[in-house]
Amino acid sequence: MGGAGVLAFAQLGPSGLCSRPNAPDGKVAAAVTGRHGVVARKAQAPGSLAQNQWEYSLPGSHSRSRSRSRSPSILRMGREAWPLRRFVRDLLFFTPVGKAIGLREDVSTVSTVSRKVRADTGSKSVGAVLVTGATGGTGRRVVKLLQERGYAVKALVRNEQRAKDVLSKSGVQLQDGSENTNHVTFCVGDLYNIHPDFFDGVSAIISCTGVKVGPVDDTPDRAKYYQGLKFYPPEILEDTPENVEYVGVKNLASKVAAASLSGSESGASGSALLSFKDPAKINRTWGVVDDIVMGGVSSSSIAPGEPGVAVFSGMVSTSNNGGFASVRTAPFARAANLSAAKSFTLRVKGDGQRYKFIVRCDSKWDGPSFCYSFDTKRGEWQDIEVPFGQLLPVFRAKTMRDGTRFDPASVFAVQFMLSKFEYDGALNPSFRPGAFELQIAAVDAVTAADSRGRSSKAQTPLLIHVGSAGVTRVLRASEFPDLESQPPAVRMNKMLGRMMEWKLAGEDAIRASGVPYLIVRPCALTEEAPRGYGGLKVSQGDTMTGKVSRDDLARVLVDALGCGSLTNKTFELATRAEDDGSSLTSLTELCSNLVDDASTETKRTYASFPFVPL
């Protein structure tokens, strides 16, 4: 809010500042004023206003007076009660006083730059590696091994504190990564909530996510699951196989395909401007600016929603000549310099109404703003591009025609608004009074290289996915007529929500996405000691049975980062018999005879491609 305001309230109520009820004659009972020109005061000076009258004035308006209501925090203005207390509270948020008393904090914009680190194979430099399912039995091993190899790691997790506890117990070092190339960054979300900034600086993704299955009546630490010896009847513990193995994996593949990612040669500059990963900061860095600043009665708020998402919602009313609600960031700690960018991108899910995205290029409370209107689709996530050249210079809802232009080198705040009006008195064609909701996942700045922010050397990252041996066998009755002889996950496929079929559908979603990939189908996973490449075997065609150590699987997944020859292939993995060792020492040797999926998986006859269970 521009300058330090003068506050002369006598009492601090539970929800903000309120007036002193019994001011002596000739005194001002309550007042708020500042350089912004916003004043609300009760005057008792003889001859100035009638006793118990309030005077308020707003920027660019003449002072008016209304009778005080019975409540000291309400003014009666026409037919609707004007909430003075909320007006003062919301306004105070943006002042230096609001910061001093702890109502808010300055916004630190996000900027993530990839770190170039040397792969263990020495074949090339790569950016960070994003790991999904990072706290699972395989995922935690992958994170630990990546860190030991010197990779920067991003871990997609639903709960950051739980993830830290699990990974630290697994030997992952969680020290401050500012001085370490192998630090771990936590991306709070899940397969259904993957935000563009998660991919900043990432050159590969290792997908270890799978539906959570465990023995019936397992212990809290999953002792039955991890013992790996005795068989217990299984059950689905959390989300369904369809959601995790297909919907979630398909969403991951589509996000990778659309992401602005750096190639291993170039590195990447971060494009994320604002993030909502820390729910505790949302209410401390975003404030409300509703039409109560001009006498209206609309009410809105911003609050944490799903992981990594902020929800702007409320009730917008046209009473008292109002009709808008908005949320606005506190001033940035320092101006964001977006000179290298050409547009903003917004990740939003709305309610079918038209909203405004507003940018401010100075720290004034009531200065010029730069606006862009965008339409939402009810209940659908959208990526909205806001080209800098289409930001309209506006002052108090009227377009400026004096040559004022958006300055990308000096961004101080952003704002989201739902308004009855567009600009210069025109009406919002999709506006409707009443309840509204806009979910916001990210505000990014896209570099000028192209509309997706890719540099000339950028490349789509490799997606390495952990599948499962046996995913096709329930569809191949002539080849596998006796499913009772198959591993438990295959013979219990229907009881487990058709888990194996949905796993195949997820694999096909990756194959059809256009991203470079590798799918590894391990046989039954165990906690046994690793055998190394001399004790492993691979196969194609989904006929292999057996078991394999999670440690061996993790090594294969990490080593695959340096094996370009494995792109667009699928193979099964198992441990050799104890007396059937080999002299193999590398993943390249182990996989030397594999063929591409183009000649196998996409030409199968037992199921259509891409496969989706009916």
N, C-alpha and C positions, 0 to 999 in steps of 0.2 A: 504494500500500500504506500507508496511514496514517502511521506515524512512522518515524524513522530507526532501522534495525536495528543491532545490534552484531554484527560479523563477526570471528571469531577463527580463520580458516583460515590455515594456514601456507603452502600452495602453491596456485598458480593453474594449473590444468591447461588443456589446449587447448580443452576444452568447458565449462569452468566451474571452480568452486572445489572442491578436494578436501581430504581430511584429511591431517594430518601423521602418518605411520605410527609414529613412535617417540617418543611423549610420555613424559616422566619420570613416575614415580609421583606421585600426588597432584595431577596437572595435568589440565586439560581439553584433549584433543587437538584437538577441533574443535567449534564451536558456532555456531548461528545463532539469534538471538532478536530480538524486537522487541515493540512494543505489541500486535501481532496475536496474540501468544501462541504462535507457532510456534517450536518448539525442537527441534534435533537435536544431540546432543552425545555424546561418548565420555568417560566419567569413569573415573578411576583412583584416586579417593580411597578409602582403606582402609575397608571395611565398607559402602560405598554400593552398588556394583555389582561383579559379578565382573569380573576382569580381561578386557580386550578386549570388553567389553559396550557396547552403544549404548543411550542413552536418548533417546526422542523424545516430544514431546507436541504435540498439535494443539489448536486452539481448541475449548474445551468438552469436552475429553477428558482422561482420566488418563494419566500417563506410563506407557510400556511399555518393555520391554527385549527386545532380540533379539541373538543372537550376530553378530558382524561377519563378513561373508563374506571370501573371499580378496581380492576386489577392494575397494580402499578406497572405491569409489563405489557399491557395491551392498550392500544389507542383505537378509538372508534373512528373509522374512516368510511363513510357511506354505509353500505349494507354489511360489510364484513369487518371483523375485528382485526386490527393490524398488530402483529406480534412484536412489540418493541424489544422485548428481552432477546428473542431470537435474532432480530436485526442487529443488536449490539454485539451479541456473541459471534455471529457470522462475520461481521465487519472487523471485530477485534482480532480475529484469526490472522488477518493479513497485515496487521500493524507490527512495528517493532516491539510494542508492548506485548502483543500476543506471543511473539517469540521469546521475550524475556521471561514471561510467566509460565512457559512450557506448553502453550497450546499447540505450537507447531514447530517445525524445523525446516531449514532451507533444503531445497531439493538438490541432490547430487545426480546429475544425469549419468546414464550408463554408457560406457564405452569399453568394448571388449576387443582386444587385439590378440590375434593368434600368436603363439610362441612356436618358433621353428626348433624342433628337436630331432636328433638323429635316431632313426629306427635301429633296432638291434641288428638287423641284417646289414646295415651300412649301405643299403642300396639307394636310399633317397631320404630327403628330409620331409617330415609330415607335420601337420598341425595337430590340434588337440583331437582326442578320441572321445566321442559321446557314447556312454554305456547305459543301456536301458536294462531294467531288472538288476540294478547294481548291488542290491542287498541280498539277492538270492544266493543259493549255494554255489552256482557257477559265476554269477556276476561279481561277487565280492572277490573271487580269485582272479578274475580278469582285471579288476581295478588294481589290485595289489601288484600283479605282474606288469601291467602297463606302467605303474609308478616306478617299479624297479628298473624297467627298461628306459626310463627317462621321458616318458610321454606326459604331456599335460592331459588331464582327465576331466571330463564333464560327466557327472552322474545324474541321470534322470530318476528322481525319487519323489515319493508322495509326502514324506515327512522328513525334513532335514535333520532334526535332532536324533530321531530313531536311526537314520542312515549313518550318522556320525558314530553312534554307539556301536552299531553292527560292524562297520568298516574298521573302526579303531581296534575292536576285539579280534579282527582278522589280520591285524598287522599293517593296515594302511596308515601312512603318516598324514596327519591332518593339520600340519603346521601352516602358518600363513604362507600363501603361495607367491607373495609379491617378489620374493627373491629366489624362487625355485621354479624351474621349468616343469617339474613333475608334480605340481600341486593338483589338488582335487577341488573342482568347483561344483556346487550342487545346483541343479536345475529342478525346482519344485514344480511338479506336474505329474502327468501320466500319459499313456499312449493316446488318450482322447484330448489332452490339453498340452499340445506341443507348440511352443511359441517360436517365432523366427529367430529371436536372439539366442535361443539354445544352441543354434548352429554356428554362431559367430566364431570364426577361427577354427572350425572343425573340418577335418579332412576325411574322417571315417567314423562309422557308427557300428558298434557291436551290440546286437540285439539279443539279450539274454532273457527277455521277458517270456513268461509262459503262464498259463492258467495255474493257479495254486491248488495242487492236489496233495492230500495227505492221508495217513491212516485214520480210520475212525477212532475217536477218543484219544488223539495224540496228546502229549504233554505240551505245555506252553513253549518249551524250547525245541519242540519237534524231535524229540529223542527217537521215537519210533521211525520217523521218516529218514533220519540220517544214519540209523544203525546199519542199514544196508544188508542185513542177513535174513531175518525172518520176514515173511510176507504178511501184511495186514490188509484187510479189506479197505479200499480207498474211497474217498469222497471229495467232491469239489468244495473248497473252503471259502472262496470269495466270489469273484465275478464269474460269469459263464464262459465256457470255451468259445462260443460264438463271438462274444464281445472282446475277449482278450486275444485269441489266436487269429481271428479274422478281421473284425472291425478295427481293433487297435493296431494290428500289424499293417493293415492296409493304410490306415491314417499315417502311420510312421513313414511308410514308403512314399506316400504322396507328398508329405512335408519335406522329405529329403529331396525329392524331385524338384520341388518348387523353391527350395532354400537358396539363398545367396551365399555360397560357400567358397572358400579359397582353395586353390589347388596347392599341391605340395611345394611348387616352385615359388609361388608368389607371396604366401601368407595372406592375411586379410585384415582390413581395418573394420572395426565394429560398426554396425549400423544401428544398434539399439539406442534409443534416446531415453525412454522411460520404461521401467519394468515394475511389475506388481508382485514380485516373488516374496517380498517380506510383508505379510499382512499387517504387522504391527505398525508399519510406517504409512499405510494408506491414509488413515485419518489424521496423521501428523504432517502430511505433505500436500494434501488436497483439502481445500476449503469450499464452502458453499456460497454461491452468489445467486440468490433467487430474486424474483421480482419484488420482494419486500423492500429492496433498496429504493423503489419508486412507489411504494404504497400498496403493492400487491400482497397476496396471501399464499402463493404457491410454496411448496415445501419439498426439499429434496435432500439426499444424502449420498455419500459414497462409502462403501464398506467392502471388506474382503468377501469374495465369493468362492468359487472353486479354486484350487491351488493355482497361483499365478494370475488370477483374474480379479479385477475390481468391478463392483456393480454400482452404477449410477442409477438411482431410482427415486421415486417419490410420487407426489400428486401435483399436477400443474393446473392452475385455476385462472380463469379470465376475469374474476371478480376484481373490483377496484381498478379497472383498466390495466390489469396485469396480464400475464400470459407467458412467462418464461421461467425456466429453472436451469441451473448450471452448476458445474463444479470446476474449480480452477486450481492449478498448482500454486503452492507458495512460491515466492521468487526463487529461481535457481541460485545456487550458491555462487555461481559465476555464469556469465552468459555462455550459452552453447554456441560454438562456432561450427556451422553446418555448411561452410562455403564449398566443401567438396561434394555436397549432395545436390540432388535435383528435385527431390520430392520427399514427402512423408508417406509412410504406410501405416494404416491403423488396422489392428485386428479386433473386430467387434462382432457382437451378436445383439441385434436389436429386436424391436417389436413392430416393425413395419412403418415406423414414422421417419420423417426427415429430421436429422440432427445437424448441428453445426460444430465444426472443429475450428478453434480459434487460437491464434498464435500472437504473442505480444513481444515486441522488439525493444521495449524499455521497461524500467521498473516502476513506472507511474501506475497508480491505481486506475486512473480514468483517462488513459491516453489512447491513441489509435490502436486498432487491432486488425488482424488479417484473417479473414474468414473463408471457410469452404463448407458448403452444404452437401450432405451425402444422405442417400436413401438407404434404409435398412430393410432386410427381409425377415419377417417374423420367425424367430427361433432358429435362424441359420447363422453360422459363423461366416464372416466376410473379411476379405483383405481389401481395404479401401486405399487406393493411391491418391495422394493429394499433391499434385505438381506445384512447385513453388510459384510458377507463372500464373496459376489459377487462384492464388490466394487474393481475395478481394479486400482492399483497404477500406476500413469502416470505422466510423466514430459515432457512437450512440445510435446504432442501427441505420445510419445513413452512409452511403458510399462517399468516399473522398475523391474529388476530381482535381486535386491540386498537384498531382504527380507523385504522391507518396507511394513508395514501393517497399515490398517486403525485403528485409535485410537478413539473409541467412547466417551472417556472421555474428548476429546479436540477438539470440533467442533467449528471453527471460522467463517466459511462462507459457503454458498451454491451457486450454479450456474446452470443455464439452458442454453444449447447450441444446435444450429443446425449447423452441420458441413458436408462438403463434404467428410471428412475422418473419419474413425473409429479410429484405433490405428495402429501404425507401418506401415503406408502407405496404409492400406486397405481402400477401398472406402465404403461409406455409401450406402447400396443397394437401399434405397428409397429416397435418396437426389435428389432434383430438384432445380435449381437456380430460383430466382424470389421471389414472395411474399410468406410469410408464416405467420402462426399464431398458438400460443399455449396458451390456457387459463389455468390458474393455480388457483385452489381454496384452496389448503392446502398442507403443507409439515408437515407430522407427524412423530413421532418416536414411534414405536410399542414395547411394553414391551415384555420381553422374555417369558412370561407365555404361550402364544401360538400365532399363526399367526394373531389373531384378538386382541391381547392385553388383553385378559380376565384373571383375576386372578382365582384361584381355587374356590373362593367364589362368583364369578361374576354371575349375573343373568340378563336376559332380562327384561327391565322395563315394567311397565304397561302403556298401551296407552288408555287413556280415551277420547272418541270422542263424540262431540255434533252433533247428527243427527237432524232429524225432524220427528215428527208424521205425518203420511200420505204418507210416501215415497212409500208404496206398493200399494196404492189404485187404481192408474190409471192402474195397471196391473191385477186388480181383478174385472172385469166388472160384473161378476155374483153376487158378494157380494156388489158392490157399483155401481149399474146401473145409479144412478143419481148423477153425479159428481158436478152438480150445487148446491147441498146441502152441499158439502164439503167445508172446509176452502179455502180461496183464493189461497194459493199456490198450492193446489191440482187441483182445477177447472181451474186454469190458467197455468197449467204445460207446455203445448205446447207453449203458448205465451211467457213464461219465459225460453225458450230454453231447455225444457224437464228437468227442474231443479230437480224435485222430483225423476225422474228415475236416473239421474246422482248421486244424493245423495245416492240412494240405491246401485249403482255400487261402490261408494266409501266405503260404509259400508262393502260390500262383499270383497273388496280389503283388508280391515283390517282383516276380518275373515279368509281370505285365506293366510295371511302373516305368520302365525305361532307365532306371538307375543301375549302375554296375553293382553286382551283388555276388555273394558266396553263401550258399546254404549248407550248413553242416548238420547232419542227422546222427546224433550219438545214439548208441544202444543204451541199455539200462545204466543210469549213472550211479556211481558208487563213491564212497569215501576212502577207497583203498589208495595205497601209495602209488604215485605215478610210475609208469613203466618206461617212458621215453619213446622216441620214434622206433627204436628197435623192437618194442613190444606192442606196437599198434598195427592195425590193418585198416584199409579203406575199401569201399565197394560202391558200385552204382547199380541202380535197378531196384532198390529197396527189398532185398532178400536177406540181408545180414541179420543175425541175431547175436546176442552176447551181452557184454557189459563193457564199461570204460570208466576210468577214474575222472572225477571232475577236474583234478589237477592237470591231467593229460589234455582234456578238452580245452581248458583255459589256455594252455600253451599253444595248441593248434590255432585257436581263435586269434591270439596276439601275433603269432608268427605269420598268419595269413595277411597281415597288413603289409608285409614286404614281398608278397608273392603275386605279382600281377598276372601270372599265368593261370591263376585259379578263378579269375573273373568269370561270372555267369555260369558257374558250375554248381552241382549238388552232389554230395557224397555222404555215405554212411561211415561211421567210425566205431571201431570196437577194439578191444584188447586181444592180442594173440594168446594162445595157450602158453602156459609157463615153459613148455619144452619146445616152443616154436618161435624162438627169437630170430631177429635179423640184424644185419649190420647197418641199417638205415640210421642216419643221423640228422636228417632235416625234413621239413614238411615238403619241400620241393621234390625230394627223392620219393617220399611216401606217396605223393599224388601225381607222379610223372605220367601215368597212363590214363588219366581221367579225360572224359570228353565233355564238350559243352552241352548245356541243356537244350540248345536249338535242335540237336539231333536225337534227343531222348524225351525229356519231360514235356516239351511242347508238341510232340508228335505221338503221344500215347493213344491207345485205342480204348482203354477201359474207362476213361472219364474225359469229359470235355475240358478244353483249356480256354480261359481260366475256369477252374472248378469252383462251384459254390454249392453246398448241400441244399437240396430241395426240401 
